[in-house]
Amino acid sequence: MLAHASGMPLEAAKAAHHNEYFVEFHKDIQKIEQLGAVTISARWDAWLKEGGAVVLDRETLVVWLQKWVFDLIFMKSCGMTLFHAGKAKEIGAMSERSHLTALLDCYNDLLKIRAVARHPLNSRLFIEDMLFRYARTALTMR
């Protein structure tokens, strides 16, 4: 968790509150081909409103996906990960299937998506759009 928080202990401690969602995030993102963006977006949307209280926010989900895509890019270009050291094998396998330029385009899309993450848009559609963009990129064969 410390690597994912860019080495900042206070951020890592704050993120530890979301650890169960973080673990599920990794499972979902690695199985996007089997589960589909619509199924995953329904799960993630439920996380935002679990128990009637805000558990996570959309910006957190975007940041998690940005860091995942960054590690795909980093693995593709340098053979290493920065944020997900424990997932190097999975990231390596996924990065081999993707075009570097498509991953860079996806990362740039996520930057734009993050800019509107706090806008009162429909959460489910927001997440679906983000996941469709990622799926289209990550699942593009070389």
N, C-alpha and C positions, 0 to 999 in steps of 0.2 A: 504494500500500500504506500510505503514511503517513496518508492520510485515513481509511482503513478502521481503522487503529489509533488513531483519535481524536487524531492529531497527536503521539503518543508514539513517539519514535524507537526506543527499546529494544524496544517491543512490535512495531513495524514490522520491525525486524531479526529478531526471533523468528519473526514471521509469514512472513518471506521464505523460511524453510525449507519452508513448506507451499505455496509459490507455484504449483507445478504442479497441486496439488489445488484451489487457490483458482480457478484459471483454469477447470478442469473443472467446479467447482461452479457458476460463472456460466453455462457452456454448458448444464449440466443443468437448472438452475432456470428458464432462459429457454425451455427446450423441454419443460417438464413436461407440457404438453398432448399433445405428440406421443409422448414416451417413456413417460410414466406413472410414478406414484409407486413402483410395485413394481420396475420396471427400475432406476430411479435409486437406490432404497434398496439394491438388491443391489450396485451399484457402490460406493456410499458405505460399506456394511458391509465390503466388501473393502478399502477404504482403511484401515479401523480395524485390520486384521490383516495388512496387506501384509508379506510376507516373514517372517511369524511374529512380527514385532515391532510394537509399537503405534506407528503413524505419526501418527495423529490420534486425538483422543478425541471422544466424542459431544458434550461440552459445546462444543467448538470448532465443530462443525457447527451446533449450535443457535444459537450466537452469530452465525455467518455468516448464517444464515437470519433471525435477529432484525434484524440490520442491513439486510438486503435488504428486509424487510417495513417497517422504519422508513423507509427511503428511498422505498418505494412510498407510504406515508402522507404523508411530507413533500412528495413530488412532487404528490400529489393535493391537498394543502391549501395549499402554498406555491409550487409550481412549481420546486422545487430538490431537489438531493440533498445529503446530508451525507457519507455513507460511500463512495459509488460514483460519484464525479464523472465518471469515464470511461464510465459506463453510463447517463448521463442520458437518452439517446434511448430505449433499451430500457425503462428504468424508466418513462419517460413513457408509452410505448405500453401497458405492462402496467397502469399505474395508471389509465389511462382506462377500462379494461374492468372495473374492480372498484369495489365500493361502499366508501366510506370506513369505515362502521361495521363491515363485514365484515373489513376490514384491521385495524382496531383490535381486534376480537375475536380475530383470528389472532395479533396481537402479544401480547395478554394470555394466550392459550393457550401461546405460546412461552415466556413467563415461567414458567408452571407447569411446562412440559416441562423447562426448564433446571434447575429445582429438583430434578428426579429424574434428571438426566443421568448422575450418577455412581453411581446405583443399579445393582446387578448384574442388570439386566433383559436380556432377549434383544435384542441390538443391532439385528438386522434388523427386528424388530417395532417397536422404539422409533423407528427412522428412518422406517419405513413410516407409522406413525401421525403423525409430525411432517409428513411430506410430503403425506399425504392431507389433513390440516388446512389446510396451505398451498394445495394445489391447489384444494380446495373454495372457499377464499376468493379466491385470486388469479384464478381462472377464472370467478368469478361475474360474469355480465354485468349491467350497470346496468339 
